[in-house]
């Protein structure tokens, strides 16, 4: 279905203050300058950007709880039942200096959540927690968030995690309301995922926080803070760690099985604007892709292009390996391939951004969605469907949207495509320095249009 509800507004909508909460993906840490925040703040002085950096490897549940307290202040409460079920501390860090002024966040002054990769799903989980009133300190509801914007987010999970060593479990019970104990065998021993998890465990054990902030203090893995750290390190070596090998981490949450469970719980709210940007990497020989990237990049970005090329090759290798170890007959993969059996050759042909399948990036499979269509006269690649292949096209679209005073419908996912863009094309490693600014110019124009848009009943 196309968005025909996008039309000229009779008058300027009263726009709410633009407070943009930025949520990174898997492994996203502050040291990467993930969002190029200085450039964004300089380009958009009327918008307030709040970059949050929750645990880069923690589960969606834990990350969502951390972001709430980062924004509002206070001591992180992961929930008594959740903490007891998975075996970590109930309380985490205390944030005495919140990112938002105290008392300024509520249903009459909401925020916009923008998430890249896994951060997009974390944004949805946080929104659901707010709607459920899941924070005992204050009464919250769905109107605390006015819009959710996702960039290359795996809303239905992705089989690439199988290549990293995740086990596929068709009927996984990972709920603190269950009487069954959590499984501790969800990662294959000696796999890439097991090695990464063990490295994270060792960094936490030797308290090497000066290298990077892992954000997993609540697991008490440091030898200087917990007498049980040694047994937990031994358990990690034996592939039975409650952090590495359980369902309470971000890698497991990326599996199609986990996202089936999450999507069954995450609602699409009629008062919220949902924007999804799905990136698609060109299907060209690897070295032709490298040449194209170097041509369109700034001279000083040539080294970055080579690094991106190598990362793309690694992603392609993982995607190929995932086709060999992905579970045949899985309901999620069968749905993605429109066949009851897993066919590696078909999976490799599915459009992707070099890491994640485009179909998973577009929107949750059980949520209403539309293709985002631009107004007449917006000359973008000769198509009415919003597809962007460069920062210049994004900038042109933003100007056109503002000039025509558009209104976007809410309560359904509006999907647009980023052509010739890989998983890291917008952040944290953009090809050109001005690309994040041009992209967020488009996002802000769409958000402003959506705040005055009609709701879907």
C-alpha positions in Angstrom: 0.0 0.0 0.0 1.3 3.5 -0.8 1.0 6.5 1.3 -1.6 8.6 -0.3 -2.4 10.3 3.0 0.7 12.5 2.4 -0.8 15.8 1.4 -0.6 19.5 1.7 -1.5 20.7 5.1 -4.0 23.6 5.2 -1.9 25.4 7.7 1.4 25.0 9.6 1.2 22.3 12.3 2.2 23.3 15.7 5.5 21.4 16.1 6.8 20.1 19.3 10.4 20.8 20.4 12.7 18.5 18.5 14.6 16.4 21.0 16.3 13.6 19.2 17.6 10.6 21.2 20.2 8.6 19.3 20.7 4.9 20.0 23.7 3.0 18.5 23.7 -0.6 17.3 25.7 -3.7 18.3 29.2 -2.7 19.6 28.4 1.0 19.4 30.6 2.9 21.9 31.1 6.6 22.4 34.8 6.6 21.3 33.8 5.9 17.7 32.1 9.3 17.4 29.2 7.2 16.3 26.8 10.0 15.2 29.3 12.8 14.3 27.4 14.7 17.0 29.4 18.0 16.7 28.5 18.3 13.0 24.8 17.6 13.7 24.6 20.2 16.5 26.3 22.8 14.4 24.0 22.1 11.4 20.8 22.0 13.5 21.0 24.4 16.4 17.2 24.3 16.9 17.3 20.6 17.6 18.5 18.9 20.8 20.5 15.8 20.1 20.9 13.3 23.0 23.3 10.5 22.1 22.8 7.5 24.5 25.4 4.8 24.8 23.9 1.8 26.7 25.7 -1.5 27.0 27.0 -2.2 23.5 26.4 -6.0 24.0 23.6 -6.0 26.5 20.1 -7.3 25.6 17.3 -5.0 24.3 15.6 -5.2 27.7 18.7 -4.1 29.6 19.6 -1.4 27.0 16.1 0.1 27.1 16.1 0.3 30.9 19.6 2.0 30.8 18.5 4.6 28.2 15.4 5.6 30.3 17.6 6.4 33.3 20.2 8.1 31.2 17.6 10.5 29.9 15.6 11.0 33.1 18.3 10.4 35.8 18.4 7.9 38.7 19.7 4.4 39.3 19.1 1.8 36.7 16.5 -0.8 37.7 16.5 -3.8 35.4 13.5 -5.3 37.2 13.5 -7.7 40.1 12.1 -10.7 38.2 14.3 -10.2 35.1 17.5 -9.9 37.1 16.7 -12.9 39.3 15.9 -15.0 36.3 19.1 -14.3 34.3 21.4 -14.0 37.3 22.6 -10.5 37.3 22.2 -7.6 39.7 18.8 -5.8 39.8 20.3 -2.3 40.0 23.0 -0.8 37.8 24.7 2.6 37.4 23.3 5.8 38.8 23.0 8.8 36.5 23.0 12.0 38.6 23.2 14.2 35.5 20.4 13.2 33.1 20.6 14.0 29.4 17.2 15.8 29.6 16.4 18.4 32.2 14.6 16.9 35.2 10.9 16.8 34.8 11.0 17.9 31.2 10.1 14.6 29.6 6.5 13.5 29.5 3.5 12.9 27.3 3.2 16.7 26.7 7.0 16.9 25.8 7.9 13.7 24.0 11.2 12.7 22.3 12.1 11.2 18.9 14.0 7.9 19.1 16.5 7.3 16.3 18.3 4.0 16.2 20.9 2.5 13.9 21.0 -1.3 13.4 20.1 -3.0 16.7 19.5 0.4 18.2 16.3 0.7 16.2 14.8 -2.4 17.9 16.0 -1.1 21.3 14.0 2.1 20.6 10.9 0.0 20.0 11.4 -2.0 23.2 11.9 1.3 25.2 8.7 2.6 23.7 6.8 -0.5 24.7 8.1 -0.2 28.2 6.9 3.4 28.4 3.5 2.4 27.1 3.3 -0.4 29.6 4.2 1.9 32.5 7.2 -0.4 33.3 9.0 2.2 35.4 7.9 2.4 39.0 9.4 5.9 39.6 7.0 7.6 37.3 3.8 7.0 35.4 4.6 6.7 31.7 2.6 6.0 28.5 3.1 5.7 24.7 2.9 9.5 24.2 6.3 9.9 25.7 7.7 9.1 22.2 6.4 11.1 19.2 8.4 9.3 16.5 10.7 6.3 16.0 13.2 6.3 13.1 15.2 3.2 12.3 18.3 2.9 10.1 19.2 -0.6 8.8 17.5 -2.2 11.8 16.8 -6.0 11.8 13.1 -5.9 12.8 12.7 -9.6 12.0 16.2 -10.6 13.0 18.8 -12.0 10.5 20.4 -15.4 9.9 23.9 -13.8 9.9 24.1 -14.4 13.6 24.1 -18.1 12.9 27.4 -17.7 11.1 28.8 -16.1 14.3 27.8 -19.2 16.3 24.3 -18.6 17.6 22.2 -21.7 18.0 18.7 -21.7 16.5 16.1 -22.8 19.0 12.6 -23.0 17.6 10.7 -22.9 20.9 13.0 -20.8 23.2 11.5 -19.8 26.6 13.4 -16.8 27.7 10.9 -15.1 30.0 11.3 -14.4 33.7 7.6 -15.4 34.1 8.6 -19.0 33.0 9.3 -21.7 35.5 12.0 -23.1 33.3 15.6 -22.0 34.0 17.4 -20.0 31.3 19.3 -22.0 28.8 23.1 -21.6 28.8 24.0 -23.3 25.5 22.8 -20.7 22.9 26.3 -20.2 21.5 28.5 -22.8 19.8 31.8 -23.4 21.5 34.9 -22.2 19.6 32.7 -20.2 17.3 33.3 -16.5 16.4 30.5 -15.4 18.8 32.0 -17.5 21.6 35.4 -15.9 21.0 34.0 -12.4 21.0 32.0 -13.2 24.2 35.0 -14.6 25.9 37.0 -11.5 25.0 34.3 -9.3 26.5 34.3 -11.4 29.6 38.1 -11.1 29.9 38.0 -7.3 29.5 35.4 -7.1 32.2 37.2 -9.6 34.5 40.5 -7.6 34.4 38.5 -4.3 34.7 40.0 -2.8 31.5 37.4 -0.1 31.4 39.9 2.4 30.0 39.9 0.5 26.7 36.2 0.8 26.2 33.1 1.0 28.4 31.3 -2.4 28.1 28.3 -1.3 30.2 27.9 -4.7 31.9 28.7 -3.8 35.5 25.4 -5.4 36.6 26.8 -8.8 35.6 29.6 -8.4 38.2 32.3 -10.0 36.1 35.2 -8.0 37.5 37.5 -9.8 39.8 37.9 -6.7 42.0 34.1 -6.4 42.6 32.8 -9.9 43.0 34.2 -13.1 44.6 32.2 -15.1 42.1 34.1 -13.6 39.1 36.5 -16.5 38.9 33.7 -19.2 38.7 32.0 -17.1 36.1 35.2 -16.9 34.0 35.5 -20.6 34.2 31.9 -20.9 33.1 32.6 -18.7 30.1 35.5 -20.9 29.1 33.2 -23.9 29.4 30.5 -22.1 27.3 28.0 -21.9 30.1 28.2 -18.2 31.0 24.9 -16.6 32.1 25.9 -13.5 30.0 27.6 -15.0 26.9 25.6 -18.2 26.4 22.1 -17.1 27.6 19.3 -15.2 25.9 20.1 -11.9 27.8 22.5 -10.4 25.3 22.2 -8.4 22.1 23.6 -11.1 19.8 20.9 -13.5 20.8 18.3 -10.8 20.3 19.3 -10.5 16.7 18.2 -14.1 15.8 15.0 -14.5 13.9 13.6 -16.7 16.7 14.2 -13.9 19.3 12.6 -11.3 17.1 9.5 -13.4 16.6 9.0 -13.3 20.3 9.8 -9.6 20.5 7.5 -8.6 17.7 4.6 -10.5 19.3 5.0 -8.1 22.3 5.9 -4.8 20.6 2.9 -2.7 19.4 2.5 -0.1 16.8 0.8 2.9 18.4 -1.6 5.1 16.4 -0.2 8.4 17.8 3.4 7.6 16.8 5.3 8.3 13.6 7.3 5.4 12.3 10.1 5.9 9.7 12.3 3.1 8.4 15.3 3.5 6.2 16.5 0.2 4.6 20.0 0.3 3.1 20.8 -1.8 0.0 24.4 -2.6 -1.1 24.8 -2.7 -4.9 25.1 -6.2 -6.4 28.4 -5.7 -8.1 31.8 -7.4 -8.1 33.7 -6.5 -4.9 36.5 -4.4 -6.5 33.9 -2.6 -8.7 32.2 -1.6 -5.4 35.5 -0.4 -4.0 36.2 1.7 -7.1 32.7 3.3 -6.9 33.2 4.1 -3.2 36.5 5.8 -3.8 35.1 7.8 -6.7 32.2 9.2 -4.7 34.3 9.9 -1.5 36.4 12.8 -0.5 40.1 12.5 -1.2 40.9 12.1 2.5 38.3 9.3 2.9 40.2 6.9 0.6 41.6 5.0 3.6 38.1 4.8 5.1 36.8 3.4 1.8 39.4 0.5 1.9 38.4 -0.2 5.5 34.7 -0.3 4.5 35.5 -2.6 1.6 37.2 -5.1 3.9 34.3 -4.9 6.4 32.0 -5.6 3.5 33.9 -8.6 2.5 33.8 -9.9 6.0 30.0 -9.3 6.0 29.6 -11.2 2.7 31.6 -14.1 4.2 29.4 -14.2 7.2 26.3 -14.1 5.1 27.5 -17.0 3.0 28.5 -19.0 6.1 25.0 -18.3 7.5 23.4 -20.1 4.6 25.4 -23.2 5.5 24.5 -23.3 9.2 21.0 -21.7 9.2 18.3 -24.1 10.3 16.3 -25.6 7.5 12.6 -25.5 8.1 12.7 -22.6 10.5 9.5 -20.7 10.4 11.2 -17.3 10.2 13.7 -18.3 7.5 11.0 -20.1 5.6 8.8 -17.0 5.7 11.7 -14.9 4.5 12.4 -17.2 1.6 8.7 -18.0 0.9 9.6 -21.6 1.0 9.4 -24.2 3.8 13.0 -25.1 3.4 16.2 -23.1 3.6 17.8 -22.6 0.2 21.4 -21.2 0.5 21.5 -20.0 -3.1 18.2 -18.1 -2.7 19.3 -16.6 0.6 22.5 -15.2 -1.0 20.4 -13.5 -3.7 18.3 -11.7 -1.2 19.0 -7.9 -1.3 21.0 -6.8 1.7 23.3 -4.0 2.9 26.2 -6.4 3.2 25.2 -7.4 6.7 21.4 -7.6 7.0 18.6 -8.5 4.6 16.6 -5.5 3.3 13.3 -7.3 4.0 14.1 -7.4 7.7 15.2 -3.7 7.7 12.0 -2.4 6.3 9.6 -3.0 9.2 8.3 -5.7 11.6 6.6 -8.4 9.5 3.5 -8.2 11.7 3.1 -4.4 11.6 1.2 -2.2 9.1 3.5 -0.5 6.6 3.5 1.7 3.5 6.1 2.8 1.0 7.1 6.4 1.7 6.1 8.5 -1.3 7.3 12.0 -2.1 5.1 14.8 -3.4 4.8 15.4 -7.1 7.7 17.5 -8.4 10.3 15.9 -6.2 12.6 14.6 -8.9 14.3 11.7 -7.2 15.6 9.0 -9.6 12.4 9.2 -11.7 10.3 7.4 -9.1 7.6 8.4 -6.7 8.8 5.9 -4.1 11.4 7.5 -1.8 14.7 6.1 -2.8 17.9 8.0 -2.0 21.3 7.3 -3.5 23.2 10.4 -2.3 23.3 13.1 0.2 22.3 15.6 -2.5 19.1 13.7 -3.1 18.3 13.7 0.6 18.9 17.5 0.8 16.6 18.1 -2.2 13.9 15.9 -0.7 14.1 17.8 2.6 13.7 21.1 0.9 10.8 19.9 -1.1 9.0 18.5 1.9 9.3 21.8 3.8 8.3 23.9 0.8 5.1 21.9 0.2 4.1 21.8 3.9 3.4 18.0 3.9 1.6 15.9 6.5 2.5 12.3 7.1 0.2 9.6 8.5 1.1 8.1 11.9 0.4 4.6 13.3 2.1 2.7 10.4 5.6 2.1 9.2 6.7 4.4 6.4 9.5 2.7 4.5 12.1 4.3 2.3 15.3 2.9 0.6 18.9 4.0 0.8 20.4 2.8 -2.5 24.2 2.2 -2.9 24.5 2.2 0.8 26.0 -0.5 3.1 25.2 -1.1 6.8 27.6 1.6 7.9 26.8 4.1 5.2 25.1 6.6 7.4 26.8 5.9 10.7 29.3 5.3 12.2 31.5 5.4 9.1 29.9 7.6 6.5 31.6 7.9 3.1 31.5 11.7 3.2 31.6 14.0 6.2 28.4 15.9 5.2 26.3 12.7 4.7 25.0 12.4 8.3 24.0 16.1 8.2 22.1 15.6 4.9 20.5 12.5 6.2 19.3 14.1 9.5 18.1 17.1 7.5 15.8 14.7 5.7 14.8 13.0 9.0 13.9 16.2 10.7 11.8 17.4 7.7 9.9 14.1 7.8 9.5 14.2 11.6 8.2 17.8 11.4 5.7 16.7 8.7 4.7 13.7 10.8 4.0 15.5 14.0 1.1 17.2 12.3 -0.1 14.1 10.5 -3.3 12.1 10.9 -3.3 9.0 13.1 -4.2 5.6 11.8 -7.3 4.2 13.6 
